[in-house]
Amino acid sequence: MSIQLYNTLTGRKQKFESAEPGRVKMYVCGPTTYNYIHLGNARPLVVFDTLRRYLEYRGYEVFYVQNFTDIDDKVIKRAQEEGQEPLKVANRYIEEFFRDADALNVKRASLYPRVSEHIEDIIAAVQELLRRGYAYRAGGDVYFEVEKFPDYGRLSGRNLDEMRAGARVEVNADKRNPLDFALWKAAAPDEPAWESPWGQGRPGWHIECSTMSLKYLGSGFDIHGGGADLIFPHHENEIAQAEAQTGQPFARFWLHNGFITVKEEKMSKSKGNFFLVRDILSRFNPLAVRLYLLSTHYRSPVDFDDERLIAAEKGLERLQNTRRLLQEASDRLRRGSEETAPSQEKAAALRAQIERLKNEFVAAMDDDFNTARAIAAFYELAREINTYLHGGAALEAEVIELATATYEQLGEDVLGLLGRSQQQASAELVDSLMELIISVRQEARQRKDWATADAIRDRLKDLGIIIEDTPHGSRWKRSQG
């Protein structure tokens, strides 16, 4: 089976093959860091995290880059309102971003570049566009001249004449065309600014992403993702800048998730139907929010209401209950609690269902990343496992191991819906307790209370844990006996 993805650039599904065999390079536009993330930010965050997980499940090594726009008009405005430095405000909201992302069980990206750390790269990109004749200076500003780029509008399916006729662009006498966009902005009073060949200023919005993605992924990288609202003008402008600068195709696949709607209207601040993830997570299980966001195909709109989240919480509870039942069954088998011979017929039936549903899951994900169908197959897998566990017959160890491994792979490794397993949580608790015990023992050693230090070491040895004192501190390991 091959993975088929809908490419916004071509307007059709295409077979996905990475440019470099076995390795995927992916860039997803991150948030502008002036506030807590809202539900519209959370959807691409969860969608592309799950795509990354699935590609890894299919055997790819994924290098995933997501940027932070930490210099922007919105960041500056928030900083002025709070009387703080813009970068300090941005740093605070980056920390808050990670709190919400972690709660949603989003894996950390391979790299999180920030605009403020790439000013020299951006200046070099603007200089190259000027040198190639795609940009022009207007005072301390530099603009990209869209008419010089023949393919402008290819991603969004627009042409220049239509865009000019319908342009709702602020009148600017310095522009040659109202659709031209800023690559570099002259400094305004009381705003962050950097020295450049055109004077003090800061980057335009669009040049940031194309510069950082080219720096870390190079031309022709595999996947560029983001929300549908970014297709025009942001992603259209990224393509123009990057390809004008390098003369090479920019990104091979463009993936865009649909909008969040509220009562079938697009969520927006102006309509007053705007929801922060932080507020939603205070009322609902974060993994239920993740399930809700994945239960609709990523290119379709998701309509937000509390009833849908309540239903997602109930569904999540059923899925996590199956994991708990599998763990209990594994524990019973490990203790030798099963006294009768297992039913080979029932075990074979469950094996067949696991294989069938795993194939259905993979087929759904291969078909343009259809998480809605994949989740339906996963629910059915949970039902089949529950039926086997409650069937009244003794359990077969091998089929329980197969069911557990498959359930973890699909439910957590791919969908990210199960959170930490009980084994992981127990291991983390042991690690934390051992750190505490070693710290207490070290304090005793510093007080020269050798009796207490030795007593702790000896008691741990009785429990099968060996303490080793080294010049760099104490460490522990489980004994091999």
C-alpha positions as CSV (number, residue, x, y, z in Angstrom):
1,M,0.0,0.0,0.0
2,S,1.2,3.5,-0.8
3,I,0.4,6.7,1.0
4,Q,-1.8,9.1,-1.0
5,L,-1.9,12.8,0.1
6,Y,-4.0,15.7,-1.2
7,N,-1.6,18.3,-2.5
8,T,-3.1,21.8,-2.5
9,L,-0.5,22.8,-5.1
10,T,-1.8,20.3,-7.7
11,G,-5.4,20.1,-6.4
12,R,-5.5,16.3,-6.3
13,K,-4.3,13.3,-4.3
14,Q,-0.8,12.1,-5.2
15,K,1.3,9.2,-4.2
16,F,3.6,10.3,-1.4
17,E,7.3,9.4,-1.8
18,S,9.9,11.4,0.1
19,A,12.7,13.0,-1.9
20,E,15.2,11.2,0.3
21,P,14.3,7.5,0.7
22,G,13.3,6.7,4.3
23,R,13.5,10.4,5.5
24,V,10.8,13.0,5.5
25,K,11.4,16.7,5.8
26,M,8.4,18.6,7.0
27,Y,7.7,22.3,7.9
28,V,4.6,23.5,9.6
29,C,3.8,27.1,10.3
30,G,3.8,27.8,14.1
31,P,2.0,30.4,16.2
32,T,2.6,34.1,16.5
33,T,3.5,34.3,20.1
34,Y,1.4,37.1,21.6
35,N,-1.2,35.1,23.4
36,Y,-2.2,31.6,24.5
37,I,-3.0,29.4,21.5
38,H,-6.6,29.2,20.4
39,L,-8.5,26.2,19.1
40,G,-7.7,27.2,15.5
41,N,-4.0,26.9,16.3
42,A,-4.5,23.6,18.1
43,R,-6.0,21.9,15.0
44,P,-2.9,22.0,12.8
45,L,-0.8,21.3,15.9
46,V,-2.6,18.0,16.5
47,V,-3.2,17.2,12.8
48,F,0.5,17.5,11.7
49,D,1.7,15.9,14.9
50,T,-0.4,12.8,14.0
51,L,0.8,12.9,10.4
52,R,4.4,12.9,11.7
53,R,3.5,10.0,14.1
54,Y,2.0,8.0,11.2
55,L,5.0,8.6,8.9
56,E,7.2,7.3,11.7
57,Y,4.9,4.3,12.2
58,R,5.4,3.6,8.5
59,G,9.1,3.6,8.9
60,Y,10.2,7.1,8.0
61,E,12.6,9.2,10.0
62,V,10.9,12.6,10.2
63,F,12.7,15.9,10.6
64,Y,9.9,18.2,11.7
65,V,10.4,21.9,11.8
66,Q,7.9,24.3,13.3
67,N,8.6,28.0,13.7
68,F,7.7,30.7,16.3
69,T,6.9,34.1,15.0
70,D,8.3,36.1,17.9
71,I,8.5,39.4,16.1
72,D,5.3,40.7,14.6
73,D,2.8,43.6,14.8
74,K,0.6,41.6,17.2
75,V,3.6,40.8,19.5
76,I,4.6,44.4,19.6
77,K,1.1,45.6,20.3
78,R,0.7,43.1,23.2
79,A,4.1,44.2,24.6
80,Q,3.1,47.9,24.5
81,E,-0.1,47.1,26.3
82,E,1.8,45.2,29.0
83,G,4.7,47.7,29.1
84,Q,7.3,44.9,28.5
85,E,9.9,44.1,25.9
86,P,8.4,42.3,22.9
87,L,10.8,39.3,23.1
88,K,10.1,38.9,26.8
89,V,6.4,38.7,25.9
90,A,7.1,36.2,23.1
91,N,9.2,34.0,25.4
92,R,6.4,33.9,28.0
93,Y,3.8,32.7,25.4
94,I,6.2,30.2,23.9
95,E,6.5,28.6,27.3
96,E,2.7,28.6,27.5
97,F,2.5,27.1,24.1
98,F,4.5,24.1,25.2
99,R,2.2,23.7,28.2
100,D,-0.8,23.4,26.0
101,A,1.0,21.3,23.4
102,D,2.2,18.9,26.0
103,A,-1.3,18.6,27.4
104,L,-2.6,17.7,24.0
105,N,0.1,14.9,23.8
106,V,1.9,16.7,20.9
107,K,5.4,15.4,20.4
108,R,8.2,18.0,20.3
109,A,9.3,19.0,16.9
110,S,12.8,18.3,15.8
111,L,13.5,22.1,15.7
112,Y,11.7,25.3,16.7
113,P,13.4,28.2,15.0
114,R,12.5,31.7,16.0
115,V,12.4,34.7,13.7
116,S,14.5,36.9,16.2
117,E,17.3,34.4,15.9
118,H,17.4,34.4,12.1
119,I,17.5,38.1,11.2
120,E,20.9,37.8,9.4
121,D,19.5,34.9,7.3
122,I,16.4,37.0,6.4
123,I,18.5,40.0,5.4
124,A,20.6,37.7,3.1
125,A,17.4,36.3,1.5
126,V,16.1,39.9,0.8
127,Q,19.5,40.9,-0.6
128,E,19.4,37.9,-3.0
129,L,15.8,38.8,-4.1
130,L,17.0,42.4,-4.8
131,R,20.0,41.1,-6.7
132,R,17.8,38.8,-8.9
133,G,15.4,41.6,-9.7
134,Y,12.3,40.3,-7.8
135,A,12.3,43.0,-5.2
136,Y,12.6,46.7,-5.0
137,R,13.4,49.3,-2.4
138,A,11.0,52.1,-1.3
139,G,12.6,54.2,1.3
140,G,13.6,52.0,4.2
141,D,11.1,49.3,3.0
142,V,11.8,46.4,0.6
143,Y,8.9,44.9,-1.4
144,F,8.5,41.7,-3.5
145,E,7.2,42.5,-7.0
146,V,4.6,39.9,-7.7
147,E,4.4,40.6,-11.4
148,K,8.0,39.5,-11.8
149,F,7.0,36.0,-10.6
150,P,5.0,34.3,-13.4
151,D,3.6,31.5,-11.2
152,Y,2.2,33.8,-8.6
153,G,-1.3,32.5,-7.6
154,R,-0.6,28.8,-8.5
155,L,-1.2,27.5,-5.0
156,S,-4.4,29.4,-4.4
157,G,-5.7,29.0,-7.9
158,R,-5.9,32.8,-8.5
159,N,-4.5,35.0,-11.2
160,L,-3.1,38.5,-10.9
161,D,-6.0,40.3,-12.7
162,E,-8.6,38.7,-10.5
163,M,-6.5,39.5,-7.4
164,R,-6.0,43.1,-8.4
165,A,-9.8,43.5,-9.1
166,G,-10.7,42.1,-5.7
167,A,-7.8,43.5,-3.8
168,R,-8.5,44.7,-0.3
169,V,-5.1,46.0,0.3
170,E,-4.2,49.1,2.2
171,V,-3.2,51.9,-0.2
172,N,0.5,52.5,-0.2
173,A,2.0,55.0,-2.7
174,D,5.4,53.3,-2.3
175,K,4.2,50.1,-3.9
176,R,4.3,49.5,-7.6
177,N,1.4,47.1,-7.3
178,P,-1.1,46.9,-4.4
179,L,-0.4,43.1,-4.3
180,D,3.3,43.6,-3.7
181,F,4.2,42.6,-0.1
182,A,6.9,43.7,2.4
183,L,10.1,41.7,2.8
184,W,11.6,44.3,5.1
185,K,9.9,47.1,7.1
186,A,11.5,50.3,8.1
187,A,11.7,50.8,11.8
188,A,8.8,52.6,13.5
189,P,9.3,54.5,16.8
190,D,9.4,52.3,19.9
191,E,9.5,49.1,17.9
192,P,12.2,46.4,17.8
193,A,14.6,46.9,15.0
194,W,17.8,45.5,13.5
195,E,20.4,47.1,11.3
196,S,20.2,46.3,7.6
197,P,21.5,47.6,4.3
198,W,18.3,49.5,4.1
199,G,18.5,51.0,7.6
200,Q,16.9,50.0,10.9
201,G,14.0,47.7,10.5
202,R,12.5,44.3,10.9
203,P,11.3,41.4,8.6
204,G,8.0,41.2,6.9
205,W,5.9,38.2,7.9
206,H,6.1,36.0,4.8
207,I,9.9,36.1,4.4
208,E,10.3,34.5,7.8
209,C,9.0,31.0,7.0
210,S,10.5,30.7,3.6
211,T,13.9,31.7,5.0
212,M,13.8,29.3,8.0
213,S,12.4,26.4,6.0
214,L,15.1,26.8,3.3
215,K,17.8,27.1,5.9
216,Y,16.9,23.8,7.7
217,L,15.3,21.7,5.0
218,G,16.6,23.0,1.7
219,S,14.7,23.4,-1.6
220,G,12.3,20.6,-2.6
221,F,11.6,19.4,0.9
222,D,8.7,17.0,1.3
223,I,5.8,18.6,3.2
224,H,4.7,22.1,4.0
225,G,1.7,22.3,6.3
226,G,-0.6,24.8,7.9
227,G,-4.2,25.9,8.2
228,A,-6.3,26.7,5.1
229,D,-6.3,30.3,6.1
230,L,-2.6,30.5,5.3
231,I,-3.0,29.4,1.6
232,F,-3.3,33.0,0.5
233,P,-1.4,35.2,1.0
234,H,1.1,33.6,3.3
235,H,1.9,30.3,1.6
236,E,1.5,31.9,-1.8
237,N,4.1,34.5,-0.9
238,E,6.4,31.9,0.6
239,I,6.5,30.0,-2.7
240,A,7.1,33.2,-4.7
241,Q,10.0,34.3,-2.4
242,A,11.7,31.0,-2.1
243,E,11.5,30.0,-5.8
244,A,12.5,33.5,-6.9
245,Q,15.5,33.3,-4.6
246,T,16.7,29.8,-5.4
247,G,15.3,29.1,-8.9
248,Q,14.3,25.7,-7.5
249,P,10.9,24.2,-6.5
250,F,10.2,25.1,-2.9
251,A,8.1,22.3,-1.2
252,R,6.7,19.2,-3.0
253,F,3.5,18.6,-1.0
254,W,1.3,21.4,0.5
255,L,-1.2,20.1,3.1
256,H,-3.8,22.4,4.7
257,N,-6.3,21.6,7.4
258,G,-9.9,23.0,7.4
259,F,-11.3,25.7,9.7
260,I,-12.8,25.4,13.1
261,T,-16.4,26.6,12.9
262,V,-18.8,27.5,15.6
263,K,-22.5,26.9,14.6
264,E,-21.1,26.6,11.1
265,E,-19.4,30.0,11.1
266,K,-15.6,30.3,11.0
267,M,-14.1,30.9,14.4
268,S,-12.7,34.5,14.7
269,K,-12.2,37.2,17.2
270,S,-14.4,39.6,15.3
271,K,-17.4,37.3,15.6
272,G,-16.8,36.7,19.3
273,N,-16.7,33.0,18.9
274,F,-13.0,32.6,19.8
275,F,-11.8,30.0,22.2
276,L,-8.5,29.6,23.9
277,V,-7.1,26.1,24.3
278,R,-6.2,26.9,27.9
279,D,-9.9,27.6,28.7
280,I,-11.1,24.4,26.9
281,L,-8.5,22.3,28.7
282,S,-9.7,23.6,32.1
283,R,-13.1,21.9,31.3
284,F,-12.3,18.9,29.2
285,N,-9.7,16.1,29.2
286,P,-7.0,17.2,26.8
287,L,-6.9,13.8,25.1
288,A,-10.6,14.1,24.5
289,V,-9.9,17.4,22.8
290,R,-7.3,15.7,20.6
291,L,-9.8,12.9,19.8
292,Y,-12.4,15.5,18.9
293,L,-10.0,17.3,16.5
294,L,-9.0,14.0,14.8
295,S,-12.5,12.6,14.5
296,T,-13.1,14.7,11.3
297,H,-11.1,14.5,8.2
298,Y,-8.3,17.1,8.4
299,R,-9.4,19.0,5.3
300,S,-13.0,19.3,6.4
301,P,-14.3,22.0,8.8
302,V,-14.7,20.9,12.5
303,D,-17.8,22.4,14.2
304,F,-17.1,23.2,17.8
305,D,-19.6,22.7,20.6
306,D,-19.5,21.3,24.1
307,E,-21.7,18.3,23.3
308,R,-19.1,17.1,20.8
309,L,-16.4,17.3,23.4
310,I,-18.6,15.5,26.0
311,A,-19.1,12.7,23.4
312,A,-15.3,12.7,22.8
313,E,-14.7,12.3,26.5
314,K,-17.0,9.3,26.7
315,G,-15.4,7.7,23.7
316,L,-11.9,8.3,25.1
317,E,-13.0,6.7,28.4
318,R,-14.0,3.5,26.4
319,L,-10.7,3.5,24.6
320,Q,-8.6,3.9,27.7
321,N,-10.7,1.3,29.6
322,T,-9.7,-1.3,27.0
323,R,-6.0,-0.5,27.6
324,R,-6.6,-0.9,31.3
325,L,-8.3,-4.3,30.8
326,L,-5.4,-5.5,28.6
327,Q,-3.0,-4.5,31.3
328,E,-5.0,-6.4,33.9
329,A,-5.1,-9.4,31.7
330,S,-1.3,-9.3,31.2
331,D,-0.8,-9.0,34.9
332,R,-3.0,-12.1,35.6
333,L,-1.1,-14.1,33.0
334,R,2.3,-13.0,34.4
335,R,1.2,-14.1,37.9
336,G,-0.1,-17.5,36.5
337,S,-3.6,-16.8,37.6
338,E,-5.2,-18.6,34.6
339,E,-5.9,-22.1,35.7
340,T,-7.6,-23.6,32.6
341,A,-6.3,-24.0,29.1
342,P,-6.9,-21.1,26.8
343,S,-9.4,-21.3,23.9
344,Q,-7.4,-21.6,20.7
345,E,-10.5,-20.9,18.6
346,K,-11.3,-17.6,20.3
347,A,-7.6,-16.6,20.3
348,A,-7.4,-17.3,16.5
349,A,-10.6,-15.3,15.9
350,L,-9.2,-12.3,17.8
351,R,-5.9,-12.6,15.8
352,A,-7.9,-12.4,12.6
353,Q,-9.8,-9.4,13.8
354,I,-6.6,-7.6,14.8
355,E,-5.1,-8.2,11.4
356,R,-8.2,-7.0,9.6
357,L,-8.7,-3.9,11.6
358,K,-5.0,-3.0,11.6
359,N,-5.2,-3.2,7.8
360,E,-8.3,-1.0,7.7
361,F,-6.6,1.5,10.0
362,V,-3.6,1.7,7.7
363,A,-5.7,1.9,4.6
364,A,-7.6,4.8,6.0
365,M,-4.5,6.7,7.0
366,D,-2.9,5.9,3.6
367,D,-6.0,7.4,1.9
368,D,-5.1,11.1,2.4
369,F,-4.6,10.7,6.2
370,N,-8.3,9.9,7.0
371,T,-8.1,9.9,10.8
372,A,-12.0,9.7,11.0
373,R,-12.0,6.3,9.3
374,A,-8.9,5.2,11.2
375,I,-10.5,6.0,14.5
376,A,-13.6,4.1,13.6
377,A,-11.4,1.0,13.0
378,F,-9.7,1.6,16.3
379,Y,-13.0,1.7,18.1
380,E,-13.9,-1.6,16.5
381,L,-10.6,-3.0,17.6
382,A,-11.4,-2.0,21.2
383,R,-14.8,-3.7,21.0
384,E,-13.2,-7.0,19.6
385,I,-10.6,-7.0,22.4
386,N,-13.3,-6.3,25.0
387,T,-15.4,-9.2,23.7
388,Y,-12.4,-11.6,23.9
389,L,-11.5,-10.4,27.4
390,H,-15.1,-10.8,28.7
391,G,-15.7,-14.1,26.8
392,G,-15.4,-16.3,29.9
393,A,-12.6,-18.4,28.5
394,A,-9.0,-18.6,29.7
395,L,-6.7,-16.1,27.9
396,E,-3.9,-16.9,25.6
397,A,-0.7,-15.0,26.5
398,E,0.5,-14.6,22.9
399,V,-2.7,-13.1,21.7
400,I,-2.9,-10.7,24.6
401,E,0.7,-9.6,23.8
402,L,-0.3,-9.1,20.1
403,A,-3.5,-7.2,21.1
404,T,-1.6,-5.0,23.6
405,A,1.2,-4.2,21.1
406,T,-1.2,-3.4,18.3
407,Y,-3.4,-1.3,20.5
408,E,-0.5,0.8,21.8
409,Q,0.9,1.2,18.3
410,L,-2.3,2.5,16.8
411,G,-3.8,4.2,19.8
412,E,-0.8,6.0,21.2
413,D,2.1,5.8,18.8
414,V,0.0,7.0,15.9
415,L,-3.1,8.7,17.2
416,G,-1.7,9.9,20.5
417,L,-4.9,9.2,22.4
418,L,-3.9,7.0,25.2
419,G,-1.3,9.1,27.0
420,R,1.3,7.4,29.1
421,S,0.9,3.7,29.7
422,Q,0.6,2.3,33.2
423,Q,4.1,0.8,32.7
424,Q,5.5,4.1,31.7
425,A,3.9,5.9,34.6
426,S,5.2,3.3,37.0
427,A,8.7,3.5,35.6
428,E,8.7,7.3,35.9
429,L,7.5,7.0,39.5
430,V,10.3,4.6,40.3
431,D,12.8,7.0,38.7
432,S,11.5,9.9,40.7
433,L,11.5,8.0,44.0
434,M,15.0,6.8,43.4
435,E,16.2,10.3,42.7
436,L,14.6,11.3,46.1
437,I,16.2,8.4,47.9
438,I,19.6,9.1,46.4
439,S,19.3,12.7,47.4
440,V,18.4,11.8,51.0
441,R,21.3,9.4,51.1
442,Q,23.7,12.0,49.7
443,E,22.6,14.5,52.4
444,A,23.4,11.9,55.0
445,R,26.9,11.3,53.5
446,Q,27.5,15.0,53.5
447,R,26.7,15.1,57.2
448,K,29.0,12.1,57.7
449,D,26.1,10.1,58.8
450,W,27.5,6.9,57.4
451,A,25.2,4.6,59.4
452,T,22.1,6.1,57.6
453,A,23.8,6.2,54.2
454,D,24.9,2.5,54.5
455,A,21.5,1.5,55.8
456,I,19.8,3.0,52.8
457,R,22.3,1.3,50.5
458,D,21.9,-2.1,52.2
459,R,18.1,-1.9,52.2
460,L,17.9,-1.1,48.6
461,K,20.3,-4.0,47.8
462,D,17.8,-6.3,49.6
463,L,15.2,-5.0,47.2
464,G,17.4,-5.7,44.1
465,I,18.7,-2.2,43.6
466,I,22.4,-1.5,43.5
467,I,23.8,2.0,44.5
468,E,27.1,2.9,42.9
469,D,29.1,5.9,44.4
470,T,31.2,7.6,41.7
471,P,33.3,10.8,41.6
472,H,30.4,12.3,39.7
473,G,27.8,11.3,42.2
474,S,25.7,8.3,43.0
475,R,23.7,6.2,40.5
476,W,21.5,3.2,40.7
477,K,20.8,0.1,38.7
478,R,18.8,-3.1,39.1
479,S,20.8,-6.1,40.1
480,Q,21.1,-8.9,37.6
481,G,20.5,-11.7,40.2
